[in-house]
Amino acid sequence: MIETQGLGKIYGRGLHALRDLNLTIEKGEFVFLTGPSGAGKSTLLRLLLLQERPSEGDVIVGGRNLARLTRNQVQAYRRTVGFVFQDFKLIPAKSVFENVSFALRVLGMPVEQQRRRTYQVLKWVGLQHRLNSLPEELSGGEQQRVAIARALVNEPHLVLADEPTGNLDPDLSLEIMNLFRDINASGTTVVVATHDRELIKWVGRRVVQLEHGQLAGLPEAAK
Amino acid sequence: MNVVGYAFEEAWASVRRAGRSAAVSIGTIAIAFLTLGGFMLVSVNVQRVLDRWLESAEVSVYLYDDLSDELRAELETYVRQQPAVAAVEYVSKDKALERFRADFPELLDVTSSVAQNPFPAAFEVRLRPDATGTAAVDDLTTGLAGRDGVADVRYDRRWLTRLAGLVTTAQVAAGVVAAVLMLGAAFTVAAVVRLSLHARREELDIMQLVGAPFSYIRGPFMVEGLLLGGVGAAVAVAGIALLFTGISRWLGSDLAGLMGTGQVHFLGLREVAIMLFGGLGVGAAAGTVASRSAR
């Protein structure tokens, strides 16, 4: 599903956020990206979502080399990927329902289909009773569930989450992780970046440890 | 909902949100197009007067007083045979004096005080409508100027053509002024569209992340410019119509008499279309330029 080959990202003044990263994530896998702040977790997710382009190496997702996609192809690729961020990234002026259906609306889906699919996914995350609420009227956990619903509404093959429980208390974090487990159980590849070791231990899936932009725990020659 | 419906819905919501800045934008577009429309209104009426004058332009062939009747008849035959000529009228010295007295009764003393009739006899040559300004007329005037008995040949159209040239220059200058104003208006529209783009920056980022096509991301801003420009131009057309109605009521008959056209004319369908489509075009162009920062 995801393969990086010699992937590197260099910011100004020669700062290597990622360095010669070779990583493979199989289709349907649930992978935690972990490591200290600045290890390159978020950078890798940004490269996978094509918010940034790699400085060197390749990122191959579903057989497509992301570095070679045109601007329009990038948009088409993003429609196959769901994303969840620590700060939820909800539109404050839109209701819960609109925040989710928005992702379908901008794809030109017929209104009736938009409504049906949005309701289904909001029901799945347990928010069918908050359809008309604004984001500011929701708790952190509820806002993150709206973000997850938006990520899933397009039925993506891949879900990326960057510190999705960073703003939540431990109970809500477990609740959100359960949702990710359910998403993965339906065959969707899930990549979650987090530094919460307790949560990783509780979920118990494959862990990719990053340090200084490289895979950690490997002999120097294998990095 | 398709992309066009989405773009119009979002653009309309954005214009309503923008409120005062949208009103300023519409106002600047309206002022620019009011200026353009004013120029066009004057231009349309001046052009009508010029066209009428040009159509009725005559060649006057002044004759020497000592011209014999035979030579005069020969000259008249020559003129009538020319392809550019529609009609010829002989105006004798006495008839010319009579006309002058009838046209300028206040100058009767002047004509009475001179011993002899100072007006020359002349042929007034009316040209065929399709011949005015052509080489055939030039041939006619050149040919007549060199003939015996002809004192002078005057062709009205020459100075009318010069006048038309001046009017064209004025029209071009007015067009340049209007273009500069429109450019300013376009910058205002672009600034307003950019403001609404910044107000929705977060929403745009999310649209990009969910993979919205660029037509959905940029379309609303292009349509917002289109709406601002179109409404501005429509306001300008309405303003011109109001001004025209007012001026026609107060000064219409005086102006019409001055121009000799019977009545002052409003903008034609073509000019109104130029203004409206111009407004839409300027607005859409400004919106398109502004929307390019949504990437």
Interface residues (C-beta under 8 A of the other chain):
Chain A: L49 Q51 R71 N72 V74 Q75 A76 Y77 R78 R79 T80 V81 F83 K89 I91 P92 F102 A103 R105 V106 L107 G108 V111 R150 N154
Chain B: M1 N2 V3 Y6 E202 E203 D205 I206 M207 Q208 L209 V210 G211 A212 P213 F214 Y216 I217 R295
